[in-house]
């Protein structure tokens, strides 16, 4: 399913669109950036990537997924450097925990030309007692070299960037 992300505030350094798909318990997401990406602080590639806390404090690519009609959801945080983390919640920002049934299986960032970047990620998601359909939110935090952060999401329904706000999880996948 195709998506276009909206910056929380303008001016923003990039335009971002992409695609997300689910097949059984596997999710794949691609984010395509175009614009002044040279001003973005890109994390170094980690030779041994793994779970890491607080990735959202820097350049980070995220998606949220939860069953339609259910308050539960999961959050995946993916660093373009390869580190990742995933959390399950019982409700908006409640009951956060790392769980073994959420894993990132691949993450990659490439810069195919000036002003362009492509970030891809794949994850395994086997949420107990849920067969779908699912609400999905997609978001990005871009940190500039100077430290300023830009927040992108499918929508911004509050006066601040809030990626957990369920109305921002505007896509539905089966």
C-alpha positions in Angstrom: 0.0 0.0 0.0 1.4 3.4 -1.0 1.7 6.3 1.4 2.8 9.9 1.5 4.0 11.4 4.7 3.2 15.0 5.8 5.8 17.1 7.7 4.6 18.4 11.0 5.9 21.9 10.2 7.3 23.5 7.1 9.9 24.0 5.8 11.0 20.4 5.8 14.2 19.0 4.3 12.6 16.2 2.3 9.4 14.8 0.7 8.8 11.3 1.8 6.6 8.6 0.3 6.8 4.8 0.3 5.0 1.5 0.4 4.1 -0.9 3.2 2.8 -4.5 2.8 2.0 -7.4 5.0 2.1 -11.1 4.1 1.2 -13.4 6.9 3.4 -12.4 9.8 5.9 -10.5 7.6 5.9 -6.7 7.1 8.0 -4.9 4.6 8.2 -1.1 4.4 10.1 1.3 2.0 10.5 5.0 2.6 11.7 7.2 -0.4 13.1 10.6 0.4 13.8 13.4 -2.0 15.1 16.9 -1.2 17.9 18.4 0.8 18.9 15.2 2.4 22.5 16.3 2.7 21.5 18.3 5.8 20.2 15.1 7.5 22.3 13.5 10.2 22.6 9.8 9.1 23.7 7.4 11.8 26.8 5.3 11.0 26.1 1.8 9.9 26.3 -0.6 12.8 28.4 -3.7 12.0 26.4 -5.7 14.6 22.9 -4.2 14.5 20.4 -5.1 17.1 17.8 -3.9 19.5 18.6 -0.4 20.8 16.5 2.0 23.0 15.6 5.6 22.2 16.2 5.4 18.4 13.5 8.0 17.9 15.8 10.7 19.4 17.7 10.8 16.1 16.9 10.0 12.4 14.5 7.1 12.7 12.0 5.4 10.5 8.9 3.9 12.2 5.7 2.1 11.7 2.8 1.2 14.0 0.4 -1.7 13.5 -2.6 -2.8 15.5 -5.8 -4.8 15.0 -8.8 -2.8 13.8 -11.3 -2.4 16.7 -8.6 -3.2 19.3 -6.6 -0.8 21.5 -3.4 -3.0 21.2 -0.7 -2.0 18.8 3.0 -2.5 18.1 5.7 0.1 17.3 8.8 -0.6 15.2 11.7 1.8 15.3 14.4 1.4 12.6 17.6 3.3 12.4 19.1 3.7 8.9 22.3 2.5 10.6 20.8 -0.9 11.1 19.8 -0.8 14.8 16.1 -1.4 15.6 13.6 -1.9 18.4 10.0 -3.0 18.6 7.4 -2.6 21.4 3.9 -3.8 22.1 1.3 -1.6 23.8 -2.1 -2.5 25.4 -3.4 1.0 24.7 -2.0 4.4 23.6 1.4 4.7 25.3 0.3 2.1 27.9 1.9 -1.2 28.8 5.0 -0.7 26.6 7.2 -3.8 26.5 9.7 -5.4 24.2 8.3 -8.7 23.1 9.9 -11.8 21.5 7.3 -12.0 18.8 8.4 -8.6 17.3 11.7 -8.7 15.4 13.4 -6.7 12.6 14.7 -9.1 10.0 16.4 -6.5 7.7 17.1 -2.8 7.5 18.9 -1.0 4.8 19.6 2.6 3.7 21.0 3.6 0.3 21.5 7.0 -1.4 21.1 6.3 -5.1 21.9 9.9 -6.1 22.1 13.5 -5.0 19.0 14.5 -3.0 17.7 11.0 -2.7 17.6 8.2 -0.1 15.7 4.9 0.2 15.3 3.1 3.5 13.9 -0.4 3.5 13.0 -2.6 6.5 11.4 -5.9 7.0 10.0 -7.2 10.3 8.2 -10.2 11.7 5.0 -9.5 13.5 2.9 -12.3 15.0 0.5 -10.5 17.3 -1.3 -13.1 19.5 -5.0 -13.4 19.1 -5.2 -11.3 16.0 -5.6 -12.1 12.3 -6.2 -8.6 11.0 -7.2 -6.4 9.4 -4.8 -3.9 10.9 -4.5 -0.1 11.3 -1.1 1.1 10.2 0.7 4.4 11.0 4.0 5.3 9.2 6.3 8.0 10.4 9.8 9.4 10.3 12.0 11.6 12.5 14.8 13.4 10.5 17.5 15.0 12.5 19.5 17.7 10.8 23.3 18.0 11.2 22.6 21.1 13.3 20.4 19.1 15.7 16.9 20.3 14.6 14.4 17.5 14.2 11.6 17.2 11.6 8.6 14.9 12.2 6.6 13.2 9.4 3.5 11.1 9.6 0.5 10.1 7.6 -1.5 12.9 9.4 -1.1 15.2 12.4 -4.3 15.4 14.3 -2.9 17.1 17.4 -1.0 20.3 18.1 2.3 18.3 18.4 3.9 15.4 16.5 2.3 12.4 18.2 3.0 9.2 16.3 1.0 7.1 18.8 -2.2 9.0 18.3 -4.5 6.3 16.8 -6.2 8.5 14.2 -2.7 9.0 12.7 -2.7 5.3 11.9 -4.7 6.0 8.8 -3.9 3.0 6.6 -5.7 -0.4 6.8 -4.0 -3.5 5.6 -5.3 -7.1 5.7 
